[in-house]
């Protein structure tokens, strides 16, 4: 995932909060950031599978590049799962709060 795009999204959200305006489907919304992150993870997974297929068929000449793509796909999926777990735990914690 590209960190600069996340930072830009956060900057857009802070401007919206400071101006007290709410948008239902703005470009800087959490929904769009989440969709973009999932698309990036999916794209790295597809590239990783293509690299594995290339290794199996012998089409790839540079083994190091293929292994790098496979590792990147694995790490991006692990990161996405950890973010999901943290978000779920935070949601459960908020739901346990007494009002």
Backbone bond lengths (Angstrom), bond angles and torsions (degrees), N, CA, C in turn:
res aa  C-N    CA-C-N  psi(-1)  N-CA   C-N-CA  omega(-1)  CA-C   N-CA-C  phi
1 X - - - 1.441 - - 1.517 109.49 -
2 X 1.304 115.03 144.61 1.446 120.53 -179.36 1.522 108.29 -87.91
3 X 1.317 116.85 119.11 1.454 121.47 -176.30 1.518 111.46 -69.92
4 X 1.315 118.12 -33.84 1.464 119.75 -178.68 1.520 110.99 -62.35
5 X 1.328 118.99 -35.10 1.456 119.90 178.72 1.522 111.07 -68.79
6 X 1.329 117.45 -34.40 1.460 120.42 176.26 1.515 109.80 -67.42
7 X 1.330 117.22 -41.66 1.458 120.78 179.10 1.527 110.55 -63.68
8 X 1.321 117.66 -39.99 1.463 120.58 177.63 1.519 111.15 -64.54
9 X 1.319 117.09 -39.59 1.457 121.05 178.21 1.522 110.57 -64.16
10 X 1.325 117.02 -42.16 1.454 120.13 178.34 1.519 111.07 -64.46
11 X 1.325 117.21 -37.87 1.461 120.66 178.19 1.523 110.44 -64.53
12 X 1.320 117.40 -40.46 1.457 120.76 177.74 1.521 111.01 -64.19
13 X 1.327 117.24 -40.34 1.458 120.75 179.78 1.519 111.54 -66.30
14 X 1.332 117.64 -38.54 1.460 119.47 179.89 1.520 111.21 -68.31
15 X 1.332 118.58 -32.64 1.455 121.19 175.78 1.518 110.45 -65.95
16 X 1.341 117.35 -39.71 1.461 121.33 178.42 1.520 110.97 -64.84
17 X 1.323 117.57 -39.93 1.460 121.36 -179.30 1.524 110.16 -67.30
18 X 1.329 117.05 -42.23 1.452 120.56 -178.80 1.515 113.02 -67.75
19 X 1.308 118.17 -29.62 1.460 120.26 -178.83 1.530 111.83 -90.77
20 X 1.350 117.92 1.25 1.464 124.12 179.13 1.511 112.75 56.91
21 X 1.307 118.15 30.90 1.455 121.02 175.69 1.512 108.54 -108.85
22 X 1.333 116.70 139.64 1.446 120.52 178.87 1.507 108.98 -114.92
23 X 1.329 115.65 137.32 1.460 120.40 177.44 1.512 108.25 -120.06
24 X 1.307 116.29 141.23 1.460 119.30 -178.69 1.517 111.58 -82.90
25 X 1.318 118.04 -32.78 1.468 119.30 -179.84 1.522 110.22 -145.82
26 X 1.320 116.12 63.78 1.457 120.43 179.05 1.512 110.84 -85.19
27 X 1.319 115.92 167.18 1.457 120.47 179.79 1.519 111.90 -68.05
28 X 1.332 117.58 -26.83 1.454 121.25 -177.71 1.515 112.75 -96.42
29 X 1.325 118.82 20.30 1.451 120.91 -175.94 1.530 111.22 -77.20
30 X 1.306 114.66 159.48 1.459 120.85 177.91 1.520 110.66 -62.80
31 X 1.318 115.40 -36.81 1.461 120.21 179.28 1.523 111.25 -59.66
32 X 1.316 116.85 -45.35 1.463 120.40 -179.56 1.528 111.10 -67.52
33 X 1.327 116.52 -39.38 1.470 119.68 178.28 1.523 110.40 -62.63
34 X 1.324 116.42 -40.41 1.459 120.87 179.16 1.527 111.24 -67.24
35 X 1.322 116.68 -43.02 1.465 120.32 178.54 1.524 111.02 -62.43
36 X 1.329 116.74 -42.68 1.465 120.49 179.58 1.527 111.23 -64.55
37 X 1.326 117.01 -39.64 1.461 120.43 179.34 1.526 110.47 -65.40
38 X 1.329 117.17 -41.67 1.464 120.47 179.24 1.532 110.19 -65.81
39 X 1.337 116.86 -38.61 1.464 120.14 177.85 1.528 110.85 -63.03
40 X 1.336 116.49 -40.74 1.465 120.12 179.41 1.527 111.35 -64.66
41 X 1.330 116.48 -42.21 1.461 120.22 178.32 1.526 109.64 -63.63
42 X 1.325 116.43 -43.46 1.460 120.15 178.73 1.524 111.10 -61.61
43 X 1.333 117.00 -42.01 1.459 120.42 -179.78 1.525 111.41 -63.48
44 X 1.337 117.39 -41.14 1.463 119.38 178.61 1.531 110.64 -67.37
45 X 1.329 117.12 -33.85 1.467 120.24 176.88 1.527 110.42 -65.46
46 X 1.325 117.09 -43.11 1.466 120.91 178.83 1.524 110.24 -62.33
47 X 1.337 117.11 -43.77 1.459 120.60 178.12 1.529 111.13 -63.28
48 X 1.327 116.46 -38.91 1.463 120.12 177.78 1.519 112.16 -63.96
49 X 1.344 116.70 -42.02 1.460 119.68 178.37 1.521 111.53 -66.28
50 X 1.336 116.47 -37.84 1.467 119.25 177.29 1.525 110.77 -64.75
51 X 1.338 116.15 -38.50 1.460 119.88 178.27 1.524 110.89 -65.72
52 X 1.346 116.67 -40.59 1.469 119.66 177.25 1.525 110.99 -64.00
53 X 1.306 115.98 -41.02 1.465 120.18 178.36 1.524 110.64 -63.83
54 X 1.335 115.56 -41.46 1.455 119.63 178.30 1.512 112.52 -63.86
55 X 1.339 116.31 -37.75 1.467 119.43 176.58 1.519 111.06 -65.96
56 X 1.332 116.55 -40.71 1.462 120.19 -177.92 1.528 111.97 -67.65
57 X 1.339 116.21 -36.84 1.465 119.53 -177.89 1.519 112.64 -89.00
58 X 1.330 117.52 -13.29 1.456 120.86 179.87 1.518 113.44 85.14
59 X 1.326 117.71 13.01 1.464 121.30 -179.14 1.528 112.70 -75.91
60 X 1.315 117.58 -26.54 1.463 121.34 -176.20 1.525 109.31 -86.42
61 X 1.314 114.74 130.22 1.465 120.48 179.65 1.525 111.78 -89.91
62 X 1.341 116.53 -34.91 1.456 121.28 -177.47 1.524 109.07 -98.64
63 X 1.313 116.89 99.46 1.462 121.82 -176.82 1.519 110.93 -67.28
64 X 1.321 117.02 -36.26 1.459 120.76 -178.64 1.528 110.98 -61.43
65 X 1.311 117.05 -41.83 1.469 120.90 179.19 1.527 110.93 -65.21
66 X 1.313 116.81 -39.81 1.467 120.88 179.05 1.524 110.82 -64.81
67 X 1.318 116.72 -44.93 1.462 120.56 179.12 1.521 110.04 -63.77
68 X 1.319 117.31 -37.90 1.463 121.34 178.17 1.528 110.68 -62.32
69 X 1.319 117.93 -42.75 1.463 120.73 178.41 1.523 111.69 -65.44
70 X 1.317 116.55 -39.04 1.462 120.53 178.74 1.527 110.60 -65.22
71 X 1.319 116.87 -44.01 1.467 121.19 178.69 1.528 111.07 -65.37
72 X 1.325 116.90 -39.28 1.465 120.59 178.17 1.525 110.33 -62.75
73 X 1.319 117.05 -40.37 1.460 121.20 178.20 1.527 110.55 -64.16
74 X 1.319 116.33 -42.71 1.462 120.14 179.67 1.526 111.34 -64.33
75 X 1.325 116.14 -45.11 1.468 119.97 -179.23 1.525 112.09 -66.52
76 X 1.332 117.46 -38.61 1.459 119.19 179.67 1.525 110.78 -67.04
77 X 1.323 117.68 -36.05 1.461 120.37 177.48 1.527 110.56 -68.78
78 X 1.326 117.20 -41.29 1.468 120.16 177.38 1.527 111.10 -62.38
79 X 1.330 116.66 -41.04 1.461 120.57 178.27 1.524 110.68 -63.40
80 X 1.322 116.96 -44.33 1.471 120.70 179.48 1.527 110.68 -62.17
81 X 1.328 117.47 -40.23 1.460 120.26 178.77 1.523 111.76 -66.57
82 X 1.319 116.98 -39.46 1.465 120.05 178.37 1.527 111.36 -66.41
83 X 1.324 116.98 -40.13 1.467 120.46 177.91 1.526 109.65 -63.76
84 X 1.344 116.33 -41.57 1.465 120.35 177.97 1.519 110.62 -62.48
85 X 1.327 117.36 -43.89 1.467 121.08 179.62 1.519 111.48 -63.01
86 X 1.335 117.06 -42.32 1.467 120.43 179.00 1.523 110.99 -65.07
87 X 1.330 117.05 -40.72 1.461 120.50 179.16 1.525 110.62 -65.58
88 X 1.324 117.01 -40.74 1.465 121.03 178.15 1.523 111.09 -64.48
89 X 1.329 116.65 -43.09 1.460 120.02 178.01 1.524 111.51 -63.82
90 X 1.319 117.12 -39.52 1.462 120.49 178.06 1.527 110.21 -65.03
91 X 1.319 117.66 -41.47 1.464 121.48 178.09 1.529 110.65 -62.43
92 X 1.334 116.89 -44.36 1.457 120.28 179.20 1.531 111.30 -63.00
93 X 1.327 115.82 -38.95 1.456 120.67 178.43 1.525 111.42 -64.41
94 X 1.299 117.01 -41.43 1.464 120.78 178.50 1.528 109.93 -66.27
95 X 1.320 116.90 -38.89 1.463 120.09 -179.75 1.535 111.82 -67.70
96 X 1.327 117.84 -26.14 1.477 121.75 178.62 1.514 112.85 -80.68
97 X 1.327 117.89 -11.80 1.456 120.92 -176.85 1.530 111.22 -66.55
98 X 1.304 114.24 142.10 1.466 120.57 175.07 1.516 109.34 -86.67
99 X 1.314 115.96 139.36 1.477 118.89 179.47 1.497 110.29 -98.36
